């Protein structure tokens, strides 16, 4: 899995995600960072916020 992630996020064309669209669907209390975020930065944020999935699961 790490190899596949590395392949998807390396130069010259790393993947990114527009979190503004996702945050709008989840609500303002999701705590997600805003804007377009590169997947490595999003991965790091998710690792630093282990309870981040609770808003998605409704817990």
HELIX and SHEET records of a PDB file:
HELIX    1   1 UNK A    2  UNK A    8  1                                   7    
HELIX    2   2 UNK A   19  UNK A   26  1                                   8    
HELIX    3   3 UNK A   28  UNK A   30  5                                   3    
HELIX    4   4 UNK A   39  UNK A   48  1                                  10    
HELIX    5   5 UNK A   54  UNK A   57  1                                   4    
SHEET    1   A 2 UNK A  16  UNK A  18  0                                        
SHEET    2   A 2 UNK A  36  UNK A  38 -1                                        
END                                                                             
